[in-house]
């Protein structure tokens, strides 16, 4: 299977400015991935008509500096507001997707989260019936809208974006706020008897060992970019030593997926096996590559991360995000962190 199908079957389109930075370098607000889950059908990546689905959107950013106000924590990404619509698309063959029929209700599509201001976008709606999809000649549904930092999206700009007018638009009501337009294309399951399942990340190793704490499961959104040395208190010497020092040689990162993540499926008379695309992302240091691919029979892949030359005395927190896509709509992701300290005057980096 072509390794680029992952960018067609399920993709995020975000507005961005030209940059000479590598694609793995997270320097500003970014929508990195979306996960589709089907109610009552665990593991399913693509819905059937009339299924209730939940779509979670991963938003990342460069780690925030420590706040000057003690009661105001650092926050990565910043507070988010968003507006989305769910729809059946027009049967267009070229150009940006355009909505035809609105899907309502869409829970979570409007405004800020009412209960948790730190929440990420989680959107829920019901897929239209088979008859409605056939009438529109549609084999997919769309989510389109905008996500903004520290303020609301611009409703007029979102409307123009949804209508396919994508030039010279700012997604946010306040043009000084960071924001991104997002289009999420969700295919309808074409083989309900043999459905596509979301792949799963099973392991992430650093230099051949399990990822060291305290950022071995996630990195708190309130953790500031500097000052992570204190977070290493209470760890064993071995655990602290697993965090690379500034100026160290490159560390290797090995990502593994579950045995069932690479599914076989039929295309006409041919039997194909999925290929997992891995996206490597970080806000500091240098990654060897942006994308890797896991192909059968392999179930893991390795890349290198190079620390920077210097670090502040109290440490610099590095956020790393790894996203996998199976090319047919399935997605998974994990976030990990490293606290990089400067070498002591009596030692040099290993």
C-alpha positions in Angstrom: 0.0 0.0 0.0 1.3 3.4 -0.8 2.7 5.1 2.3 1.0 8.3 1.4 -2.6 6.9 1.6 -2.5 7.9 5.3 -2.6 11.5 4.2 -5.7 10.8 2.0 -7.9 8.4 4.0 -7.8 10.5 7.2 -6.2 13.9 7.2 -6.0 17.2 8.9 -5.6 20.4 6.8 -4.2 23.3 8.7 -3.4 26.8 7.6 0.3 27.7 8.2 2.9 30.1 7.1 5.9 29.2 5.1 8.9 28.1 7.2 12.3 26.6 6.7 12.1 24.7 9.9 11.8 20.9 9.6 8.2 19.6 9.9 9.0 17.8 13.2 9.9 21.1 14.9 6.9 22.2 17.0 7.3 26.0 17.4 3.6 27.1 17.4 0.0 25.9 17.8 -0.6 22.8 15.7 -3.4 20.3 15.2 -1.4 17.1 15.1 -4.0 14.3 14.8 -7.6 13.2 15.3 -9.0 9.9 16.7 -12.4 8.6 15.6 -14.1 6.2 18.0 -17.5 4.5 17.3 -19.9 4.1 20.2 -20.6 0.4 21.0 -17.9 -0.8 18.6 -14.6 -0.8 20.5 -11.5 -0.2 18.3 -13.4 0.7 15.2 -11.7 3.5 13.2 -14.4 4.1 10.6 -18.2 4.3 11.3 -21.2 2.8 9.5 -24.2 4.9 8.6 -26.2 5.9 11.7 -23.3 5.2 14.1 -22.7 7.6 17.0 -19.1 8.7 16.8 -16.7 10.7 19.0 -13.8 12.6 17.5 -10.9 13.7 19.7 -8.5 16.3 18.3 -4.9 16.5 19.5 -3.5 20.1 19.7 0.1 20.7 20.5 2.4 23.7 20.9 5.9 24.6 22.1 6.3 24.3 25.9 5.2 27.5 27.6 7.7 29.5 29.8 7.1 29.7 33.5 4.6 32.4 34.4 5.6 35.6 36.2 2.4 35.3 38.3 2.6 32.5 40.8 -1.2 31.7 40.7 -1.2 31.5 36.9 0.5 28.3 35.6 2.2 27.8 32.4 -0.1 26.1 29.9 0.8 24.0 26.8 -1.1 24.4 24.6 -2.7 27.6 25.8 -6.5 27.8 26.6 -8.4 26.7 23.5 -11.7 27.8 21.9 -13.1 26.2 18.8 -16.1 26.1 16.5 -16.8 23.1 14.1 -19.7 21.9 12.0 -20.3 18.3 10.9 -21.6 17.8 7.4 -22.1 15.6 4.4 -19.7 16.9 1.7 -20.4 18.0 -1.8 -19.4 15.3 -4.4 -16.4 17.4 -5.7 -13.4 15.8 -7.3 -10.9 18.7 -7.0 -10.4 21.6 -4.7 -11.0 21.8 -1.0 -13.9 19.9 0.6 -17.2 21.8 0.7 -20.1 21.0 3.0 -23.4 20.1 1.4 -25.8 19.0 4.2 -25.3 20.0 7.9 -25.3 17.2 10.5 -27.1 18.2 13.7 -26.8 18.0 16.6 -23.0 18.1 17.1 -22.2 17.9 20.7 -19.0 19.8 21.6 -18.7 21.6 18.3 -19.4 25.1 19.6 -17.4 27.3 21.9 -15.3 26.5 25.0 -15.8 23.3 27.1 -18.4 24.2 29.7 -16.9 22.1 32.6 -13.2 21.9 31.9 -11.4 24.9 30.4 -8.3 22.8 29.9 -10.1 20.3 27.7 -9.1 19.5 24.1 -11.8 19.4 21.4 -14.0 16.3 21.6 -16.9 16.3 19.2 -19.8 13.9 19.0 -22.5 13.4 16.4 -24.4 10.7 14.5 -23.5 9.6 11.0 -26.4 10.1 8.6 -28.3 7.2 7.2 -27.2 5.2 4.2 -30.0 6.8 2.2 -28.9 10.3 3.0 -25.3 9.5 2.1 -26.3 7.9 -1.2 -28.5 10.9 -2.1 -25.4 13.1 -1.7 -23.1 10.5 -3.4 -21.0 10.6 -0.3 -18.8 7.9 1.2 -17.5 10.1 4.0 -18.5 12.9 6.4 -16.6 16.0 7.3 -15.8 18.1 10.3 -14.7 21.6 9.5 -13.9 24.6 11.7 -11.2 26.4 13.6 -9.3 26.2 16.8 -7.9 29.4 18.5 -5.7 30.1 21.5 -7.0 32.4 24.2 -10.0 33.7 22.3 -12.9 32.7 20.0 -12.7 31.8 16.3 -14.0 34.3 13.7 -17.4 33.1 12.6 -17.3 34.9 9.2 -13.9 33.4 8.4 -15.1 29.9 9.3 -18.1 30.3 7.1 -15.9 31.4 4.1 -13.5 28.5 4.9 -16.4 26.0 4.9 -17.6 27.4 1.5 -14.1 26.8 0.0 -12.9 30.4 0.2 -9.5 29.6 1.7 -7.4 32.7 0.7 -6.5 35.5 3.1 -8.4 34.2 6.2 -7.5 34.5 9.8 -9.2 31.8 11.9 -9.4 33.9 15.1 -11.6 36.9 16.0 -8.5 38.6 17.3 -5.9 38.4 14.5 -3.1 38.5 17.1 -4.2 35.1 18.5 -2.8 31.9 17.2 -5.3 29.7 15.4 -5.7 26.9 12.8 -8.4 26.0 10.4 -9.1 22.3 10.4 -10.8 19.8 8.0 -11.2 16.3 9.2 -12.3 13.7 6.6 -14.0 10.6 8.1 -14.5 7.7 5.7 -17.6 5.5 6.1 -16.6 1.8 6.6 -16.8 0.1 3.2 -16.4 -3.5 4.7 -18.5 -3.7 7.8 -17.8 -7.4 8.1 -14.0 -6.8 8.2 -13.8 -3.2 9.7 -10.7 -1.1 10.0 -9.5 -0.8 13.6 -7.4 1.9 15.2 -3.7 0.8 15.5 -2.2 1.0 19.0 1.2 2.1 20.3 2.4 -0.5 22.7 5.9 0.6 23.7 8.1 3.7 23.5 11.7 3.0 24.6 14.5 5.5 25.1 18.0 4.1 24.4 16.7 0.6 24.7 14.9 1.0 28.0 11.4 1.9 29.0 10.9 5.7 29.0 12.1 7.2 32.3 9.7 8.9 34.7 8.2 11.4 35.5 7.1 12.0 31.9 6.7 8.3 30.9 2.9 8.5 30.4 2.3 12.2 29.5 3.6 15.7 30.1 1.2 17.8 32.2 -0.2 20.8 30.3 0.8 23.0 33.3 4.5 21.9 33.3 6.6 25.0 32.4 9.3 24.8 29.8 12.0 25.6 32.3 12.5 24.4 35.9 12.0 20.6 35.4 15.0 19.7 37.6 12.7 19.7 40.7 10.5 17.1 39.0 13.4 14.7 39.0 13.6 14.8 42.9 12.6 11.4 44.3 13.8 9.4 41.2 16.5 6.9 41.5 20.0 7.7 40.2 19.4 5.4 37.3 16.1 7.1 36.4 17.7 10.5 36.6 20.6 9.4 34.5 18.2 8.2 31.7 17.4 11.9 31.0 20.0 13.0 28.5 22.3 15.9 29.4 22.8 18.9 27.1 25.5 18.2 24.6 25.0 14.5 24.8 25.3 12.2 21.8 22.0 11.4 20.1 19.5 9.2 21.9 17.5 6.5 20.1 13.8 6.3 20.4 12.1 3.0 19.5 8.3 3.0 19.0 6.4 -0.3 18.9 2.8 -1.2 17.9 0.6 -4.1 19.0 0.7 -7.3 17.0 -2.7 -6.6 15.5 -2.1 -3.0 14.4 -1.1 -3.9 10.9 -4.3 -5.4 9.5 -4.8 -7.3 6.3 -7.6 -6.2 4.0 -8.9 -6.9 0.4 -8.7 -4.5 -2.6 -10.5 -6.3 -5.3 -8.8 -9.7 -5.7 -5.7 -8.5 -3.9 -4.9 -8.9 -0.2 -3.0 -6.0 1.2 -1.4 -5.3 4.6 -1.5 -1.9 6.2 1.7 0.2 6.6 1.9 2.3 9.7 3.1 5.9 9.2 4.8 7.3 12.3 5.0 11.1 12.7 7.8 12.2 15.1 7.4 15.7 16.7 9.3 17.7 19.3 9.6 21.2 20.6 13.4 21.1 21.3 16.5 19.3 20.0 16.7 17.7 16.6 15.0 14.6 15.3 16.5 12.4 12.6 13.4 12.4 10.6 9.7 13.6 10.5 8.2 10.3 9.2 9.0 6.6 9.6 7.0 3.6 8.3 6.4 0.2 10.0 5.8 -2.5 7.4 4.9 -6.2 8.0 6.5 -8.2 9.6 8.1 -5.4 11.7 6.2 -4.1 14.7 8.5 -1.3 15.7 10.7 1.5 14.3 13.6 3.6 15.6 14.7 7.2 15.2 17.3 9.4 16.8 16.8 12.6 18.9 19.8 14.9 19.3 19.9 17.1 22.5 20.8 20.8 22.2 24.2 22.1 23.3 23.2 24.1 26.4 20.4 23.9 29.0 19.5 26.2 31.9 20.7 25.2 35.4 17.2 24.3 36.5 16.6 22.2 33.4 14.6 22.4 30.1 11.6 20.3 29.6 11.3 18.7 26.1 7.9 17.6 24.8 7.9 14.8 22.2 4.7 13.6 20.5 4.5 10.5 18.4 1.5 9.9 16.1 0.7 6.7 14.1 -1.7 6.3 11.2 -2.6 3.1 9.4 -3.5 4.8 6.0 -7.2 3.8 6.2 -8.5 6.2 9.0 -6.9 4.6 12.1 -4.9 6.7 14.5 -3.1 6.6 17.9 -0.7 8.9 19.7 1.4 9.3 22.8 3.3 12.2 24.4 6.5 11.8 26.3 8.9 14.3 28.0 12.6 14.6 28.9 14.2 16.9 31.5 17.5 18.0 30.0 20.1 19.4 32.4 23.5 20.9 31.8 26.5 18.7 32.7 28.1 19.5 36.0 31.4 21.3 35.9 33.2 18.1 36.8 31.6 16.0 34.2 31.1 16.0 30.5 28.1 14.7 28.5 28.3 10.9 28.0 
